[in-house]
Amino acid sequence: MVPKVTLDQWRVLQSIVDEGGFAQAAAALHRSQSSVSYAARRLQETLGVQLLEIQGRRALLTSAGQSLLERSRLLTEEALAIEAAASQMQQGWEPTIQLAVENVMPMSILLETLALFESRSRGTRIHLREEVLSGVVDALADNVVDLAISPIVPEGYLYESLLDVEFIAVAHINHDLHQQGETPYGIDSLKHAVHIVVRDSGGKARDAGWVQNENKWTVSSFTTCVDMVGNGLGFAWLPRQLVQPLLDKGQLKPLNLRHGATFHVPVNLIYGKNKEQGPAMCLFIDLLKSVVRKRNLDD
């Protein structure tokens, strides 16, 4: 279907209402009053709905006019936004940033970065892919992302170290693993307990967990893993930033392992191949680094 009403006609109606009359709208639009009157009349005739009623020298909106006027404002605002986006593209400002993020990345850092970016993005949209383990590697190899955040750096890609994430082995406070006394125990003691691991989202089947335990339950995200461990269904190595609130509440307790109770995973910012770093991408990278630096200083 082809619209019968033009943006100009809606703009005339908006101006009549905003300026208080036909003469005032004509002055604001730098047009003759007769052309303004004609545009308003044609708009109503085309729609078959009375939008204005004249009372003395004033043009007042009907109830139908009020409803359609508000919707027309959204229409003209969107048209202006499209033109602004085209102008930004002409200046080299990217319309989108394709971003892949491995599940281990602290979501609070990413959300703070996105909030800062949105207010300065000039309409650039973020397309976010959440992956586990080799899922990010696959996205880079398929050349469908501009940037990636992951512990795994494929060969041949430029990257920068971003931050370290501490993993800690935990179970519910009432789990059987905590009933073995105060003496630290070896990792072999975990073999018969349910180990909850995060499933690889990529083509390479790997799990984020201890490979020697055959009694595994797999989930698709660390958030689900935390919920399952928090409900006493098993143990897991989990990012400290996710489990610290439950540790503080006494719902979870670190495993009393002699070795391997904690380890650190480096998280990297990886640049896609043959991807130009336009102003939007540079802004996002700078904001991300500044948020990470701020968190490090706070810690």
Beta strands, then each sheet from edge to edge (+ up, - down):
strand 1: 52-55
strand 2: 58-61
strand 3: 96-102
strand 4: 125-131
strand 5: 147-150
strand 6: 159-172
strand 7: 195-199
strand 8: 207-208
strand 9: 216-219
strand 10: 235-239
strand 11: 252-254
strand 12: 262-271
sheet 1: 1+ 2-
sheet 2: 4+ 3+ 5+ 12- 6+ 10-
sheet 3: 4+ 3+ 5+ 12- 6+ 11-
sheet 4: 8+ 7- 9-
end
